[in-house]
Amino acid sequence: MDVTDHAEELASDLGVDKEEVTADLRNLLEYSVPLDEAKQSVRRKHGGGGGGSGPTPSSVDVAEITTDHGNVTVTVRVLSVGTRTIRYQGDEITIREGELADESGRISYTAWQDFGFEPGDSLTIGNAGVREWDGRPELNLNESTTVAVADGTVAVDHEIGGDRKLIDLAAGDRGRNVEVRVLEVGSKTISGRDGETEITEGVLGDETAKLPFTDWQPRPEITSGADVRIEDVYLREFRGVPSINLTEFSTVTPLPDPVEVAEDAPRLSVADAVDSGGMFDVEVVGNVLEVRDGSGLIERCPECGRVVQGGQCRSHGAVDAEDDLRVKAILDDGTDTVTVVLDDELTAEVYGGGLEDALAAATEAMNKEVVADAIAETLVGRAYRVRGNLSVDDYGANLDAETFEIATDDPADAARAALAEVAE
Ligand SMILES: [Zn+2]
């Protein structure tokens, strides 16, 4: 079904003009509103249910807001304000995003104009739209919304302001401030909508963690080894891990004192690591249960690097495949499992030989599987400490190993310790 089909269905449901519904739907999709939400919003606009939209919505507690509310009035404290420019219907619009809270709970918001409020302000916000974002209600502050200073200070249990340690950042966060050391930095040319653009990428660290970053407007203060305070960044998921994004509104201030950087990666139970939804530089300890298919001596497409079977790439058809070494091992620490992926170098270490040795062994046995079998014999049933980048998607959790070492401590103990920490 394409947009027109959805529009047709909606138009006939609502008994309104199809062209109008199509235009509304396209507008919403253009600014990346998910389809289901866009349909719901069009339905609401044309009076097809999904909540009332009376002129004076009643005052509600934040915790009571559901996506069934059309519009609400809330009295809240501003927790954070992030600024970002997005393209909407061909125009560049500067939006503010962040979180609001009252005693009952907190909610994220998007403001389509600058209402001038700052973190810590207590406000009464009238006629804010409610939309669904990521499965949760979010407030939409637009031209029909009123913002006034509240009578008295709204007490909240949440942290006010955007200052955070790296370990506490998650994809979707807006208006965050960090104090970090620039650990790695490099520039890259990308083709954007306005032609070729230079961006900066790298890794930032503080005493709690490390995270990758992208500076879309490269600035000179971001150099290798620099200690800086960066204000107003947002986080998005990139290759399965949270990534810090600097925009034209982010500010970078050199810090007088060096920022302490964690040598070690945070050690988590597999369950906690997987629950985080993806982590850059994390350490887990567990037993290898199994070496999966697609391990040992494998073949890759020379064009895209994907693993091919029988010389056939899914994207490039018949190719002159290149031999490579890899391991995909299932690691279990008693809380959950994760697939650990070893590159050619780490695979050579656990195999005890490089690509030439593996090819010779396969030729002698007239069977490629002998390489994976030998690796399985070494790994299965033994405990390993793995450090690397964890990505989690619908197909499972993958930990791209940077280091892979025999664990000297018992993983069951480590898992119990991690569980006990959670239970406290
Ligand atoms: Zn290919």
Residues whose N, C-alpha, C, O or C-beta is under 5 A from the ligand:
A	BS01	ZN	C301 E303 C304 C313 S315 H316
